[in-house]
């Protein structure tokens, strides 16, 4: 896992955005 910053970015972009990060 990346960390709080990564989680916040995923939540901010949305679940679809989170998939793009992974």
C-alpha positions as CSV (number, residue, x, y, z in Angstrom):
1,X,0.0,0.0,0.0
2,X,1.2,3.5,-0.7
3,X,0.0,5.3,2.5
4,X,-2.5,7.9,3.6
5,X,-1.5,10.2,0.7
6,X,-2.3,7.4,-1.8
7,X,-5.6,6.5,-0.1
8,X,-6.6,10.2,0.0
9,X,-5.8,10.5,-3.7
10,X,-7.8,7.4,-4.6
11,X,-10.8,8.6,-2.6
12,X,-10.6,12.1,-4.1
13,X,-10.5,10.8,-7.6
14,X,-13.2,8.2,-6.9
15,X,-13.3,4.4,-7.1
16,X,-12.9,4.5,-10.9
17,X,-9.8,6.7,-10.5
18,X,-8.4,4.4,-7.8
19,X,-8.5,1.5,-10.4
20,X,-6.4,3.7,-12.8
21,X,-3.8,4.2,-10.1
22,X,-3.5,0.5,-9.5
